[in-house]
């Protein structure tokens, strides 16, 4: 993009439909299916208007049978379509994980590249809205550990459009995690066709004293924390990973070489969160760049509460990030 690029304001929710309509107009092989995506416009209203524009042969509702319609979508992908499948809540990936992890993820490898699966699985991820333990999990780390899957989690409407378009055009299966707590957030999106690149992080704030790495809804948390830190003389650099597979470790290493301190802000439960892998790679590649041990700021390893007040205690906040970073840097 250059200085002549025009922008329009979208909220994160409407950016999903904007990306889908862009790609469905461009490529007639793109079809959308899932529970309530057609007539209702999606339970989170992310697919409003698509049935009217593209009709019931390209946008259609499915029964409540995740294994069934994911298997159907896999077959469609094997025969020339580019299905975009909605799993209503990311927690529900658990009921169709065999199709995702054992079939969709492995078919290209097991056929020596003869069969590709260009499928995008969209799903509403994360907490912060009081939906309780079975509808609030952040499960992107489940997908990160499965070879053959790409994993994307945008934090802004612009990235929703650009990264979803890139995911749809990708020849491999992509899990695309849309964060429920971000649906109402707004931002500028380029007018006209917008296409981004998978596996590229963005520096959201430049700083010199520490690196804070975040994903999805934790990006605005990290940015708010960085503003608080600036008030006490600490300049934090904030990196939005945007995707976990491919993982842009080079951007993180470059930042850590400058700041010498690393913090991750994760909504995953602490055990085996994505930050553990990130920290491991940084320590392996740039141990002597670090002036202190990396710090992971996470949710505790317990189910999320339905109570909003309890949930707010569990999920990292800007104030918690501020206090943890300040404690380390002011030792």
TINULUM-907272 format. One record per residue (C-alpha): residue number from 1; z, y, x. Coordinates in steps of 0.2 Angstrom, whole numbers, plus 5000, padded with zeros to 4 digits. Each point is the difference from the previous one (the first is absolute). Layout:
BEGIN
NODE|NUM|Z|Y|X
...
//
This chain:
BEGIN
NODE|1|5000|5000|5000
NODE|2|4996|5018|5006
NODE|3|5005|5017|4994
NODE|4|4987|5000|4987
NODE|5|5007|4985|4991
NODE|6|5005|5004|4982
NODE|7|5016|4993|4992
NODE|8|5007|4997|4983
NODE|9|5018|4996|4995
NODE|10|5004|4982|4994
NODE|11|5016|4991|4997
NODE|12|5002|4983|5009
NODE|13|4998|4991|4983
NODE|14|4983|5008|4996
NODE|15|4994|4998|5018
NODE|16|5000|4981|4997
NODE|17|4988|5002|4985
NODE|18|4990|5013|5010
NODE|19|4998|4987|5015
NODE|20|4995|4986|4988
NODE|21|4987|5010|4990
NODE|22|4992|5006|5017
NODE|23|4998|4983|5006
NODE|24|4995|4992|4983
NODE|25|4986|5014|4999
NODE|26|4994|4996|5017
NODE|27|5000|4981|4999
NODE|28|4997|4990|4985
NODE|29|5008|4984|5007
NODE|30|5017|5009|4999
NODE|31|5010|4994|4985
NODE|32|5018|5003|4994
NODE|33|5012|4988|4992
NODE|34|5018|4997|4996
NODE|35|5013|5002|4987
NODE|36|4998|5015|4989
NODE|37|4987|5009|5012
NODE|38|4987|5002|4987
NODE|39|5005|5006|4982
NODE|40|5017|5006|5006
NODE|41|4994|5008|5016
NODE|42|5013|4991|5010
NODE|43|5019|4999|4997
NODE|44|5002|5014|5012
NODE|45|4984|5009|4994
NODE|46|4991|4998|5016
NODE|47|4984|4994|4992
NODE|48|4998|5012|4985
NODE|49|4981|5003|4996
NODE|50|4993|4986|5009
NODE|51|4996|4989|4985
NODE|52|4991|5014|4992
NODE|53|4989|5003|5015
NODE|54|4996|4983|5006
NODE|55|5002|4989|4984
NODE|56|5009|4983|4997
NODE|57|4989|4990|5012
NODE|58|5007|5010|5015
NODE|59|5017|5004|4994
NODE|60|5010|4987|4991
NODE|61|5017|4995|4995
NODE|62|5007|4983|5005
NODE|63|5014|4989|4993
NODE|64|5017|5000|5008
NODE|65|4995|4987|5013
NODE|66|4999|5007|5017
NODE|67|4995|4983|5008
NODE|68|4986|4998|4987
NODE|69|4992|5017|5002
NODE|70|5002|5001|5019
NODE|71|4992|4983|5001
NODE|72|4986|5007|4989
NODE|73|4998|5015|5011
NODE|74|4999|4990|5015
NODE|75|4986|4990|4993
NODE|76|4991|5016|4995
NODE|77|5002|5007|5018
NODE|78|4993|4984|5007
NODE|79|4984|5002|4989
NODE|80|4996|5018|5004
NODE|81|5012|5011|4990
NODE|82|5013|5012|5007
NODE|83|5015|4998|4989
NODE|84|5014|5012|4999
NODE|85|5015|4991|4992
NODE|86|5016|5008|4994
NODE|87|5016|4991|5002
NODE|88|5011|5011|4989
NODE|89|5016|4999|5011
NODE|90|5000|4995|5018
NODE|91|5014|4989|4996
NODE|92|4989|4989|4990
NODE|93|4990|4995|5015
NODE|94|5013|4987|5002
NODE|95|4993|4990|4985
NODE|96|4982|5000|5008
NODE|97|5004|4999|5018
NODE|98|4991|4984|5003
NODE|99|4984|5007|4994
NODE|100|5003|5016|5011
NODE|101|5007|4992|5016
NODE|102|4992|4983|5001
NODE|103|4983|5002|4991
NODE|104|4994|5018|5000
NODE|105|5007|5004|5018
NODE|106|4993|4984|5008
NODE|107|4983|4997|4993
NODE|108|4990|5010|5012
NODE|109|5009|4992|5015
NODE|110|4999|4982|4992
NODE|111|4981|5002|4997
NODE|112|4996|5007|5017
NODE|113|4995|5016|4992
NODE|114|4988|4993|4988
NODE|115|5010|5006|4985
NODE|116|5008|5017|5000
NODE|117|5012|5006|4986
NODE|118|4997|5019|4997
NODE|119|5015|5002|4988
NODE|120|5012|5014|4998
NODE|121|5017|4996|4992
NODE|122|5008|5016|4994
NODE|123|5018|5000|4995
NODE|124|5015|5011|4996
NODE|125|5013|4999|5014
NODE|126|5017|5006|5004
NODE|127|5016|5008|4992
NODE|128|5007|5017|4996
NODE|129|4996|4999|4981
NODE|130|5015|4989|4994
NODE|131|4990|4984|4995
NODE|132|5012|4988|5007
NODE|133|5000|4986|5013
NODE|134|4984|4991|4993
NODE|135|4989|5015|4998
NODE|136|5005|5011|5015
NODE|137|4997|4990|5015
NODE|138|4990|5006|5015
NODE|139|4990|4985|5005
NODE|140|4987|5006|5012
NODE|141|5009|4991|5014
NODE|142|4996|4983|4991
NODE|143|4982|5004|5001
NODE|144|5001|5006|5018
NODE|145|5005|4983|5007
NODE|146|4985|4991|4992
NODE|147|4985|4998|5012
NODE|148|4984|5005|4991
NODE|149|5007|5014|4989
NODE|150|4998|5019|5002
NODE|151|5015|5010|4994
NODE|152|4999|5018|4995
NODE|153|5013|5012|4992
NODE|154|4995|5018|4998
NODE|155|5012|5015|4998
NODE|156|4988|5014|4993
NODE|157|4987|5001|4987
NODE|158|4987|5004|5014
NODE|159|5004|4983|5008
NODE|160|5000|4991|4984
NODE|161|4982|5005|4997
NODE|162|4994|4998|5018
NODE|163|5009|4984|5004
NODE|164|4997|4991|4984
NODE|165|4981|5004|5002
NODE|166|5001|4993|5017
NODE|167|5009|4984|4994
NODE|168|4987|4997|4986
NODE|169|4986|5001|5013
NODE|170|5009|4989|5013
NODE|171|4994|4982|5001
NODE|172|5017|4993|5001
NODE|173|5015|4998|4987
NODE|174|5010|5016|5000
NODE|175|5017|5002|4991
NODE|176|5002|5018|4994
NODE|177|5018|5005|4997
NODE|178|5001|5015|4988
NODE|179|5018|5007|5000
NODE|180|5007|5003|4983
NODE|181|5011|5014|5005
NODE|182|4985|5010|5006
NODE|183|4989|4999|4984
NODE|184|5005|5017|4994
NODE|185|4998|5008|5018
NODE|186|4985|5012|5002
NODE|187|4989|5005|5014
NODE|188|4982|5005|5005
NODE|189|4986|4988|5000
NODE|190|4982|5004|5007
NODE|191|4987|5004|4987
NODE|192|4986|4987|5000
NODE|193|5000|4983|5008
NODE|194|5015|4997|5011
NODE|195|5002|4985|5012
NODE|196|5014|4997|5013
NODE|197|5002|4987|5013
NODE|198|5012|4986|4999
NODE|199|5013|4997|5014
NODE|200|5002|5019|5005
NODE|201|5017|5009|5000
NODE|202|5002|5018|4997
NODE|203|5011|5013|5008
NODE|204|5008|5009|4985
NODE|205|5011|5011|5011
NODE|206|4999|5004|5018
NODE|207|5016|5000|5010
NODE|208|5007|4997|5018
NODE|209|5018|4993|4998
NODE|210|4997|4984|4991
NODE|211|4988|4990|4990
NODE|212|5003|4995|4982
NODE|213|4988|4986|4993
NODE|214|4999|4998|4982
NODE|215|4989|4992|4986
NODE|216|4996|5004|4982
NODE|217|5015|5008|4991
NODE|218|5010|5001|5016
NODE|219|4987|5013|5007
NODE|220|5006|5015|4989
NODE|221|5018|4994|5004
NODE|222|4997|5001|5019
NODE|223|4991|5017|4998
NODE|224|5015|5007|4990
NODE|225|5012|4993|5014
NODE|226|4989|5008|5013
NODE|227|5002|5017|4992
NODE|228|5019|4997|4999
NODE|229|5000|4995|5019
NODE|230|4990|5016|5004
NODE|231|5014|5010|4993
NODE|232|5011|4993|5014
NODE|233|4988|5002|5013
NODE|234|4992|4982|5000
NODE|235|4981|4999|4999
NODE|236|4995|4983|4993
NODE|237|4983|4994|5000
NODE|238|4996|4990|4984
NODE|239|4987|4986|5000
NODE|240|4993|4993|4984
NODE|241|4994|4982|5004
NODE|242|4989|4999|4984
NODE|243|4997|4982|5004
NODE|244|5009|4985|5007
NODE|245|4985|4989|5004
NODE|246|4991|5007|5010
NODE|247|5015|5008|5008
NODE|248|4996|5016|5009
NODE|249|5013|4997|5014
NODE|250|4990|5011|5012
NODE|251|5005|5016|4990
NODE|252|5018|4995|5000
NODE|253|5000|4996|5019
NODE|254|4992|5017|5004
NODE|255|5013|5009|4990
NODE|256|5015|4990|5007
NODE|257|4993|5004|5018
NODE|258|5002|5019|4995
NODE|259|5017|4999|4991
NODE|260|5008|4985|5008
NODE|261|5010|4996|4984
NODE|262|4994|4989|4985
NODE|263|5007|4998|4983
NODE|264|4992|4990|4985
NODE|265|5004|5004|4982
NODE|266|4997|4985|4989
NODE|267|5002|4996|4982
NODE|268|4999|4981|5004
NODE|269|5017|4991|5001
NODE|270|5006|5000|5018
NODE|271|4997|4982|5005
NODE|272|4982|4998|5006
NODE|273|4994|5017|4994
NODE|274|4984|5007|5007
NODE|275|5010|5011|5012
NODE|276|5006|4985|5009
NODE|277|4982|4996|5005
NODE|278|4996|5018|5004
NODE|279|5016|5002|5011
NODE|280|4996|4983|5009
NODE|281|4983|5006|5005
NODE|282|5006|5017|5006
NODE|283|5013|4992|5010
NODE|284|4988|4987|5008
NODE|285|4987|5014|5003
NODE|286|5010|5015|5004
NODE|287|5018|4995|5005
NODE|288|5001|5013|5014
NODE|289|4994|5014|4989
NODE|290|5016|4998|4989
NODE|291|5016|5011|5004
NODE|292|5010|4990|4986
NODE|293|4998|4984|4990
NODE|294|4989|5001|4985
NODE|295|5009|5002|4984
NODE|296|4994|4992|4983
NODE|297|5006|5010|4984
NODE|298|4998|4987|4986
NODE|299|5006|4995|4983
NODE|300|5014|4987|5002
NODE|301|4996|4981|4998
NODE|302|5005|4999|4982
NODE|303|4991|5001|4983
NODE|304|4997|5018|4994
NODE|305|5011|5006|4986
NODE|306|4994|5005|4982
NODE|307|5012|5014|5000
NODE|308|4991|5016|5007
NODE|309|5016|5006|5008
NODE|310|5002|4983|5010
NODE|311|4982|4999|5004
NODE|312|5001|5017|5008
NODE|313|5013|4994|5011
NODE|314|4990|4985|5006
NODE|315|4983|5008|5003
NODE|316|4999|5012|5015
NODE|317|5001|5018|4996
NODE|318|4996|5016|5010
NODE|319|5018|5003|5003
NODE|320|5003|4983|5007
NODE|321|4986|5001|5011
NODE|322|5005|5017|5006
NODE|323|5018|4994|5004
NODE|324|4994|4984|5009
NODE|325|4988|5010|5011
NODE|326|5012|5014|5004
NODE|327|5014|4988|5004
NODE|328|4988|4992|5013
NODE|329|4993|5015|5008
NODE|330|5016|5010|5001
NODE|331|5010|4986|5009
//
